Structure formats: structure tokens, C-alpha cells
Amino acid sequence: MHELTSASEGSGHRAQRDAGFTLMELVVTVAIIGGVTTVLSGVVIAFLKNTADTQARLTESHDVQLAAAYWQRDVSSIGVRSTTPDPATGNYPLAQWASDTACGNLPSGYSPDITLSWGEYTSRTSSDPPAQIKITYATKLVSGSTYEMVRVRCGTAASVVSVANNLAGRPQVRCDGGNCVPSATAPRIITMRLQVHDAGERHSGDYTATLTGERRQS
């Protein structure tokens, strides 16, 4: 008789354990899952937003880095020296550093922003004058409010290189802090201010950078 009673009690305990979750347990579980889901959703959204912003900045900074590499080298070279020495000093002064006339091989639709020039000695004969190198930076509205800037070299070794594809406007070029006048004395510092915007519209706001070049010749 004792054995039958014990068996009945054991079956009752197993039935209670196998009955499943109570309503209170289900409510608590759903509440916890909802809270965790909300937190994780916020983390995922923030991650995706930061990733898009980072990719956009990388695209914009690539344009600036490429343009800066050309700009600093070109500005440091400016200066075509006169073939006649200065009677007072005996030095050959810089006769030209820029031009009002852009390169003739400028692509159609592009407007020149500035044309730089310098002398380059390509002959081993000392009496031969240096070859004059001209470089034109020019921009063109390609779509909507997006501009593209190219670097054009004319004369020998002529070339056209795209240096920026996502400009939000034409660059602002300044010589020693003022306007650039080709007929004036060669400036020491020439800056170009670029406003770049990611074409994918992955974030708001433009990336602004000022490229600085310093003349090497004195």
C-alpha cells in the first residue's frame, strides 16, 4: 500500500513539471526579449549609419588627397625666368609664373580656374632656353550641383587628369591671401579651397579642405 502511494505522488510531481510555462513566466520572457531587441536594434542602426558616414568621408578625402598631391608639386615649381639678367644684381628674375590663357587642349565644357607655368630645362646645352610648362586647373558642372576638376598639361607631354569628381562648387584660388593676377609678382603661397560632397548622399554636409602650395624658386 505504501509503494502505491509513493508512485502516485511521483507521477503528480512529474505532471506539474511537464505542465509548461505559467502566464507570468511568458509575460516576463516577452518583456525581456522586447527590451533586448530594442537595444540591439539601436546598436545595429548606429553601426550602419557610422559605416555610411565613414565610407562617404573616405570617398571625399580621396578627391582631396589626389588634388593635393598635384597642387603642391605644381605650385612649388612655378616661375619662368627671364633670359636677360637684372643689371643691378646679375640675377635672372622670374618673368612669368601664370597665364591668362588656358591650355589649348582643355576639354570641352571646362572653365579654367588658374593656369600655372614654369621653366623646365630639357636640353644639355647651357645656351638653350628652358621649355615652358603650362598647367591649367579647370572645372565643369557634370550633374545637378556636382563639379569635376581636371589638371591639363599642354605642350610637350600633354595630358588631362581628373583630380576631383565630387566637388560641390568651383574651387576658390587665392594668391598670398588675395586675388591671383598673372601679371603681378609671383606669389609665395597659393591656396585652393575645395568643397567636396559624397555623390552617394550618404550623409549631410560637405567636406571642406584648403590645399596649400609654396613657391620654391626665389
N, C-alpha and C positions, 0 to 999 in steps of 0.2 A: 504494500500500500504506500509505503514511504517512497519507493522508487517511482511509482506512477506520478505522485505529486511533484517530485523534483523534475521529472521530464516535462510535465505540463508548464511549470514555471519557466523552464529554459526555452520552451517554444514561444511563450509570451514575450520574453525579453528580445528574442530574435525578430519577432513580428514588429515590435516597437522600433528596433533599429533599422529595419528594412522599409519603414513607412515612408521615407523620403524627407524633403526639407519642409520645415514649417513655413507659414506665410511670413513671419517676422524675419526668418533667415533669408528668404527670397528678396524681401524689400531691402534689407541691409546689403545684400550682394549686388543688386541692381544699382543701388546708390553709390557703392564703391566703384563699380565698373564705369558708371557715368562720370564720376569725378576724375578717374584716371584717364578716360578718353578725352575729356576736355583739356586736361593738362598736356597730354601727348599731341593733341591737335594744334594747340598753340605753339608747341615746340617745332612741329613739322612746318607750320606756316611761316614761322620766323626764319627757319633754316632755308626754306625755298626763297624767301624774299631776300635774305642776305646773299644767297648764291647768285641770284639775278643781278643784284646791285654790284657784286664783286665782278661778275662777268662783264657788265656794262662798263665799269671803270677800267678794266683791263683793255677792252676794245678802244676806249677813248685815249688811254695813256699810250697805247701803241702808236696812234697817229702822232701824238706829241713827241714821242721819243724818236720816231723816224724823221720828222721835220727838224727837230733839234740837232740831230747828227749832221744833216746837210747845212743848216743855217750857221752853226758855229764855225764850221770849216770855211764856208764861203765868205762870211764877214771878216774872218781873220786874214783872208788873202787880199782884200780889196786894195786897189791902188795901182794905177798905171803911171809909171814915172816918165817925166819929160826927157826928151833926148838932148835937151840943152841945159847945161849946168847953170846954177844960180851964180852970177858973178861975185856976189858978196861972200858966199860960203863955199862955193865949188861943188855943192851937193846937187843931186838930180831930184828935184822936188816931185811930189805926187801931182800929176797934172789932171788925173781923172780917177774917179772911184765908182761912179754910177752913170747911168744914161737915161735920157728922156725917151729913147727909142727902144722898144722891147725887141726881143729876138724875132727874126722873121719866120722862124719855124714854130711860132706859138700856135697851138691847136685852135681850131675854130671855136668861137664862143667864149673863150677865156679872156678875162680882163687882167692886165698886168698890175701888180701891187708894187713891185720895185724891181729894177734891173741893176745888178751889181757888175763891176768889171775890175779886172786886174791884169797885170802883165805876167806872162809865163815864158821863160827862156827855153826854147826847144832846140836851138842851134848851138853847136860847139864853137862857132866863130864869134869872137867877142864883139865885133863891129855890127853884127846883125841885131836889129831891134827885137824886143820880145813880142811874142804873139799876144794879141789882146783877147782875153777870155771874157765872155759876157754870159751872165746867168739871169734869167727872168723868173721871178715867182709870180704866178698868176692863179686866179680862182674863177670858178664857174658854178652857177646855180644848176644843180643836176636834177633835183626833185624837191617839190614842196619848199622847205626852207633849208635844205641841206646843200652845202657847197663842197666842192672838191678843189684841192690846191695841187698844182704841179710845179715842178722845177724844170725849167727848159734851159738847156745849154745850146748856144748857137755857134756857128763857125766850125772849126775842126772838132771832130769827136762829138758832133751834135747828138743830143739825146733829150728825151722827155720822160720824166719820172714822176709818178703820182706819189706825193708825200703825205697827204691827208685826205680822207674820204668822208669824214663826218663833221665838217665844220658847221656851226650854227650861224655863221655870217662871215663876211670878208675879214681878213686879218688887219690889225692896226699896226702899221710900221712907224717907228719913231727913231730919229737920229739925235743922239745926245739929249734926249728928252723933248725934242721939238720936231718940226716938220722936216722931212728929208728933201733937200734941194740938191740935185746933181751938180749944179754949177758952183755950189759952195765948197768950202774947205772940207776935206774928208773927215767925217765924224770918227770919234774914238769908239763909241758904243752905239750899236744899232739893235733895237729890240723889235720883236714881232709878237703881238698878243693874239693868241688863238682861243676861240671858244668852241669846244667840241661837245657834241651831243650824240649819244648812242643811237644808231639808226633803228635798233630794235625796240626803242621806247620802254626799256625795262626798268627805268627809274625816272624820277623827275629831277630837273636841274641840270645845268651844263657844267662841264669840266673846263675851267679856265686856266691857261698857262701862258707865261711870258717867256719867250725864247730870247736869250741874250747872246750877242756875238761881239767880240772885241777885236778891233783892227790891230794886226801885228806889226805892219810897217810903220815907220815913223818918218 
